[in-house]
Amino acid sequence: MRMRHKPWALPEMLQDPKFYLEPYDKQNKWQLEFGNDAPIDLEIGCGKGDFIRELAHRHPERNYIAMDLKNEVLVYALRKINEEGLTNIRVLSVKAEELDRVFGEGEIDQIYINFANPWPKAGHHKRRLTHPRFLALYRLFTKDQSRLEFKTDDEELYVTSLEYFPEAGYEMVYHSDNLPADHPDNIQTEYESKFRSFGMPIYRIDAVKQPITEERLGELLEWKLKSQQKTGRAVWTTYRKNRKPNPET
Ligand SMILES: C[S@@+](CC[C@H](N)C(=O)[O-])C[C@H]1O[C@@H](n2cnc3c(N)ncnc32)[C@H](O)[C@@H]1O
């Protein structure tokens, strides 16, 4: 959805210590930022943050990071976090494409992706947040066996994502083409409430990261290497150099 530009949003958020703009200098330091060693979970494309705020209320023993590329929505997420007195959430303005520069290896425990843009044109599929090239990127900063939960209203994106997850080395442990609104661990997002009010089915996939070979990871992350060569930023090679040997790969 196109949003009206809000020039006041970024200046307002920059006053708040819970907000971070493209925080590449915080890589590997997120537990210090939270001031504890609790696990850190991430929502990619959080919008106005209804979902992650409810999660943070339900699990005060965990830390949460809400991220989106639009300051116009993040500003409302941040206001509500403060109104509700939540201390276990931080808010990041950054593109998903750059998350490997924001988090270090194994820094994130679980990922949530809710109602991401379906990018229906074939030429745009690689922009989907569940495309194997993104799922491979997430591997760089998530723990082994880390869980990723994905919901969408888009049937074609759901069906194709059922193929994307195994391609990128994730085992699907749950999937539904009609997620009940009262599913015990379901928390409705802003978009989900809207789609449910139109009677539309909601699709969900839960997947768990499994080991894959370095060679396969390299293939899936070729796009990162290319953008790295263009910008001169060392990302993927830095990861490889620092990586501890894994006997299974
Ligand atoms: C359709 S909205 C869904 C918002 C919320 N998750 C919900 O379910 O109500 C998708 C959100 O993903 C964000 N988004 C899309 N592509 C992104 C990217 N590459 N990096 C970060 N955020 C992205 C958009 O800015 C938008 O806020």
The ligand as a Gaussian input file, in Angstrom:
#p B3LYP/6-31G(d) Opt

LIG

0 1
 C        1.711000      -5.701000       3.521000
 S        2.616000      -4.964000       4.764000
 C        2.344000      -6.042000       6.155000
 C        2.595000      -5.370000       7.468000
 C        2.417000      -6.268000       8.705000
 N        3.425000      -7.301000       8.726000
 C        1.042000      -6.887000       8.740000
 O        0.929000      -8.098000       8.528000
 O        0.075000      -6.172000       9.017000
 C        4.305000      -5.407000       4.317000
 C        5.367000      -4.620000       5.059000
 O        6.638000      -5.128000       4.662000
 C        7.512000      -4.043000       4.471000
 N        8.562000      -4.466000       3.524000
 C        8.386000      -4.845000       2.245000
 N        9.570000      -5.159000       1.676000
 C       10.512000      -4.978000       2.646000
 C       11.939000      -5.105000       2.665000
 N       12.608000      -5.495000       1.586000
 N       12.580000      -4.819000       3.811000
 C       11.889000      -4.414000       4.914000
 N       10.538000      -4.265000       4.949000
 C        9.865000      -4.543000       3.823000
 C        6.644000      -2.932000       3.937000
 O        7.221000      -1.654000       4.127000
 C        5.347000      -3.135000       4.721000
 O        5.318000      -2.374000       5.921000

